[in-house]
Amino acid sequence: MEPIGIIAIAVAILVLAAGSMFLLLRPRGKAAPPPVEPPEVRIPEETQAPPKGAVEDQEATTTIPPPRTMPAEPMVVPPPAVEIPPPSAGRMVRLRARLARSQNTLGKGLLELLSRDRLDDDTWDEIEETLITADVGIAPTQAMVQDLRTQVKVLGSRTPDEVRALLRKELLTQIGTDLDRTLHVQPHGERPAVVLVVGVNGTGKTTTTGKLARSLVGDGRSVVLGAADTFRAAAADQLQTWGDRVGAEVVRGPEGGDPASVAFDAVAKGTADKADVVIVDTAGRLHTKTGLMDELGKVKRVIEKKATVDEVLLVLDATTGQNGMRQAQVFAEVVDVTGIALTKLDGTAKGGIIISVQRELGVPVKLVGLGEGPDDLAPFDPEVFVDALLGD
Ligand SMILES: Nc1nc2c(ncn2[C@@H]2O[C@H](COP(=O)(O)OP(=O)(O)OP(=O)(O)O)[C@@H](O)[C@H]2O)c(=O)[nH]1
């Protein structure tokens, strides 16, 4: 065969082979490019979020493997920082602006009326009404009007300064400047002084007990608190918070337990710790007079097995007026009240209650509550009070 023939046959074989290879390898139909799958990410078991409902089921099932982490260090909760409260002196001066509403009624109102050129019967009626509205009470109001009438006659024409001096003197006479308003909280040698806090619930009894503890600590005394208001569970917790803040021990009993037993334990603790003062917060429910007498009488008798009750503080809410006064009278008949803590005197126009409560109960107001802040309880100072009412 001619070389040209051989070449032609070889080319033909090559073309045939290439054609059949193309047919074999050609893709069938128009295929889409394969989707690009994201690479699989494996999350370590501990960090996977639990399926919905797994948290609730955790207690009921044992299928959740225990955590593989190292056991955590036990959490140490730092004890609450003990505060150093300010001393009680000068508090009433600091809080005098809180008497603004009583200042408008008793102070400015009376000053304006007494400064009129002619003081006719209508004006004296207005003066009387102002005093009654401020809760001065009927009998003290009549006494005040009588005194003021006499002195105005003596004076004749009056300068504003004279009117102010006249009213200042009269208010101080009615409030009393020579009553013993000191709190009896001196310890007896190794034995602490005991303060019993009584009064209707909601008057601010527990708050006043806590504030008093703060103020005594601020004056450098050591205090033990007795949560003998076992009737209201939250009262003991409330007192605990007050005590914790100033580092005062709080003795409490079971809810609904015997208040006398808590009072006894508190006095025992105060004696053992050589505390200066034990303050006992009582429930003093006004169910019946005999029930109240039994409860408070027992608390007092039990304390007297170990100590003496130096002070029985009656807490009275200044905003409750004559109704509060009637309730206070029941307490005064049941225990020998030695002093009154008049709360919520801030924001009330009824500052005259100081005059009526002292007259009705025959005991001095020793403390006044002038706000919800922890240091808003002040030893009552008649001169600062009257000057705050009359303005400078
Ligand atoms: N504005 C004002 N609020 C006061 C004053 N004293 C107490 N309060 C508030 O009166 C409310 C009642 O006080 P509590 O101390 O819980 O009353 P309580 O008499 O102890 O009540 P019980 O524990 O149920 O006996 C609280 O909101 C106190 O903050 C005060 O002087 N001024």
The ligand as a Gaussian input file, in Angstrom:
#p B3LYP/6-31G(d) Opt

LIG

0 1
 N      -43.723000      60.387000     104.630000
 C      -43.447000      59.609000     105.684000
 N      -43.670000      58.280000     105.607000
 C      -43.388000      57.527000     106.678000
 C      -42.880000      58.077000     107.868000
 N      -42.723000      57.043000     108.766000
 C      -43.118000      55.906000     108.138000
 N      -43.517000      56.184000     106.882000
 C      -44.032000      55.260000     105.880000
 O      -45.196000      54.632000     106.355000
 C      -45.343000      53.351000     105.779000
 C      -45.726000      52.333000     106.844000
 O      -44.617000      52.137000     107.683000
 P      -44.388000      50.776000     108.491000
 O      -43.218000      51.029000     109.357000
 O      -44.363000      49.612000     107.605000
 O      -45.700000      50.714000     109.346000
 P      -45.945000      49.816000     110.610000
 O      -46.712000      50.619000     111.577000
 O      -44.717000      49.212000     111.124000
 O      -46.833000      48.698000     110.045000
 P      -46.881000      47.238000     110.651000
 O      -45.520000      46.665000     110.517000
 O      -47.907000      46.609000     109.792000
 O      -47.250000      47.407000     112.077000
 C      -44.031000      53.075000     105.081000
 O      -44.193000      53.292000     103.698000
 C      -43.084000      54.111000     105.648000
 O      -42.050000      54.478000     104.764000
 C      -42.664000      59.490000     107.926000
 O      -42.260000      60.072000     108.925000
 N      -42.962000      60.207000     106.797000

